[in-house]
C-alpha cells in the first residue's frame, strides 16, 4: 500500500539534503496514515495537524519554537539544511501501526528495524552519502526513539558512524517535549556544534 507514497517521502527529504551533513537524525519511520490527505512527514512543507517531531527537533537544535500558523516551514527547513542538519528514517515505510490501525508494540518494531533487508538498506543509504562526500567521519548521528537506538546503535558503530547519544532519546510525547528538546540541546552543546537560525 505504501510503495506509491515512498517517492513522496524521498523527494521531500532530498530537497533539503545539505551539501555536507554535520548532524544526522535517524528516526523510526514515516507515520502510518489511512487517508492520503492526512499524510505527515518531517520534510513536508505543508502538513495537516500537529507536527510533533519537526517542532521538537527544531526547538532542540535552535531553541526556537515553531509556530505552525505564523512560521514559514519551508524557510525553517532551509535553515535546517544550511546548518548541515538532515533526518532519515531507519525504515522507509510506516511501522508504528498495522493496516487496521492497531499500534505495533516496540519489541516488534525493533525486530522490523533489525531485519537484515532493512538494516542493509539503511547502511547502503549511508554508504552512498559517504561516497558522494555528503557524509563523512566527522558527521554526528542522533538516534531518535528507543526502538531505533536499541536496534541500530551496534550496527552503526560497527560501520564507523559516530553516535552522539549514549542513551536512547524518546520520541516526543507532545509538541516541544522538554525532555527530548533538552536531550538534543545538551548533546549538541557538549559536542561543540553551533547553529545559526
GIDA-V925994 format. One line per field, one symbol per residue. ss: DSSP state (h for helix, s for strand, l for the rest). phi: phi as a letter, one per 40 degrees, with the letter a starting at -180 (. if undefined). burial: b if it has 16 or more other ideal C-beta (glycine too) atoms within 10 Angstrom, else e. A space follows every 50 residues. Layout:
ss=???
phi=???
burial=???
This chain:
ss=llhhhhhhhhhhhhllllllllsssssllllllllhhhllllllllllll lhhhhhhhhhhhllllllllllhhhhhhhhhhllssssslllllllslll llsllhhhhhhhhhlhhhhhhhhhhhhhhhhllllllllssssslhhhhh hhhhhhhhlllsslllllsllllllllhhhhhhhhhhhhhhllllll
phi=.cdccdcccccccccbcccaccbbcbccacccabcdcbdbadcccbbcgc bccddccccccbfbccbdcbcccdcccccdcccgbabbbcbcbcbcbccc gccccddccdccccddccccccccccccccdcgcbaccccbbcbgddcdc cbdcccccbgccccccbcbccdcacgdcccdccccccccccgcbbbc
burial=eeeebeeebeebbeebebeebbbbbbbbbbbbbeeeeebbbbbbeebeee bbbbbbbbbbbbeeebeeeeeebeebbebbbebbbbbbbbbbbbbbeeee eeebeeeebbebbbeeebbeebbeebeebbeeebbeeebbbbbbbbbbbb bbbeebeeeebebbbeebbebbeebebeebbebbeebbeeeebebee
